[in-house]
Amino acid sequence: MVTRKKAQAPTGLKGTANDIWLAGLGAFNLAGEEGGRIFKALVKRGREQKKTNAEWMAGLQERTDGLKEDAKGLLERVAAPIEDGLAAAMQRLGVPTRSEIINLTHRVEALTRNVSKAAPKAAPKPKPKAKARPKAKAQAPTA
């Protein structure tokens, strides 16, 4: 009878695979033991990061508020000469200003009230008379 020998993997490869397996088991065990401590450490770091982010956002908000104010000031400095020039051009063309139109409206309203008060009250119209009813025709006697 002929015996066959099983083919064996080289010792180095089998040993390396076994070491990897054991390292995985050790990592799993370590994670179980250290999990609570690591979790607490992560929560602490998260709180610190949240505080840092809040401070950073507050600084960013201050900067944007300052830029917004600067932009408003710049807009006012640029808009004022344009508005003045536009108002002068409209005045040369004879376009009335808003205040002039408002004053005119008030004057027209006051004049309308005065005219309404001064106008004579119309006398009430007389009621129409009722029409006379036609008389009934006399019937001729029938014989």
C-alpha angles and dihedrals in degrees: 000000000000118000120211123214119222114244108247127205114242111274094239095058094045091048092049093051090049091050091051090050092049092047090054091051090049091050090051091050092046091049090054093050097040097035097097093047092046091048091054091048091051092050090051092050090047091055091049091049092048090053091048091049092049091052091047092050091048090053091048091050091052091051093049091048090052091049090049091054091047090051092050091051092049091049091052092050091050097041098050097067091044092051091047092051092047092049091050092050092049091049091052089051091050097245109155119238123240093254091052091053091048092050090049091050091052091050092050090050091050092048091049090053091049093049091049091052094045097048113100114250111250115244113246113264115252116249113254113254118246114253118248115254117242113250118249114255116248114244119233115240113255117221 
